[in-house]
Amino acid sequence: MVDRSQLMRGTLEGSIVKIISMEETYGYEIVSRLQDYGFDDAKEGSIYPILVRLEKKKIISSTYKESPLGPKRKYYFLTDMGKTFLEEFESAWNDVKNSVDRIMRGER
């Protein structure tokens, strides 16, 4: 049986960066958006360590903003390094996707 979650895990970091590139957002919202896109196994406990790692790599940065529902929220946004990372991820993803598609169609 194919481990779908393992396939998704390999693209999770790039997917998170893409979501953040669309607009400043906070952790819970990132998890919700990932789940909307089909990352059913995405949970806050698995996403926050990735956000910390991305921030340490200076791919994303964060700021605290007021929340209408309680304490301040930590909002994430893309850095210039993050924009470069995203371009490289999208290029690599397209290369891998195209190769797998060709294999699945039996093309050379």
C-alpha angles and dihedrals in degrees: 000000000000116000099226092182090059091054091049093047091062091060099036098096093051091045091053091050090050092051091050090048090060093059142334106278143164133241101264091048090051090053091049092050092048090052090048088055092052104269089130093168093056110122132170091247092060097039100051095062088053091051090051091049092048090050092050088052088051091238090123134018132197145214133187117244134181116269124211089218104052138297124023117284127224107238121198127212136176122263125209088263087052091055090053091046091052093050090050092046092050091049093048091045092052091049092051093042092050092049093050091045090053091049092049090051090048093242127145 
